[in-house]
């Protein structure tokens, strides 16, 4: 079992914060189907990467997710 340090748990909280932010920002998407697809896509990305333990990789994924959220939801600023 890997040794999870403080950085890992800080990143875990950043992922949760980013997810909540994406959910809140998606309410400004006018089309309900597009909104639900966006939320499903973001959730699937988190589920796909939930087994990552390398803090560098997790940090890179968070940075990429922030960039993608800004592109998809231009009014959002995570």
N, C-alpha and C positions, 0 to 999 in steps of 0.2 A: 504494500500500500504506500502511495507517495506521501511525503511529508508536506502537508499543507501549511503554509506560513500565513502571516498577516496579510501580505500582498494578495494572496489568493482570495481571501475573504473580503478584502476591499474591492477587488475586481468583481466578485460575485454580487456585491451590493450595487456596483455600477451597472451591471447587466440588468438587474431588477429595476433600477431607476430608469434605464434606457427603455426597457420594455414598457413600463408604465407611461413614460413620456410618449412613446409611439402610439399607444392606445389612445391617450388623450388627444394627441395631434390628429389622429385619424378621424375624429368626429367632425372635422371640417371638410372631409371628402363628401361631396353632395350625393353621390350615387351609393345607395346602401350595399349593393353587390360589390362594387369596387372597394368600399370600406372593409367589408368582411373578408374579401380576398387579400387586401393589404395586411390586415391583422393576422390572417392565417399564414401568409407568407413569412411575416416577421416571427411569428411563433414557431413555425417550422425551422427557421434558421437557428433559433435558440435551442430547440429540441435537438437539432442535428449536431450542435456543438457542445451539448451539455456535459459530455464526458471528457472534455479537454482539461488537462491539469497543468500544462506549461503556461506560466503567467505571461510570458512574452507573446505567445500565440494568442492567448485570451485578450491581451491588451490590443493587439493588432486587429483582432476580430471586432472589438468594441469600436475602434477607430473607423474601420470600414463600415460598420453598421450606422454610426453617426453620419458618415458621409452619404450613405444611401438614404437615410431618413431625410436629410436635408434636400436631396434631389427629388425624392418622391413627394415629400411634404414641405414645400418651400417656405411656408410660414413658421415652421418649427425650428427651434434652437435648443437642442439638448445640451 
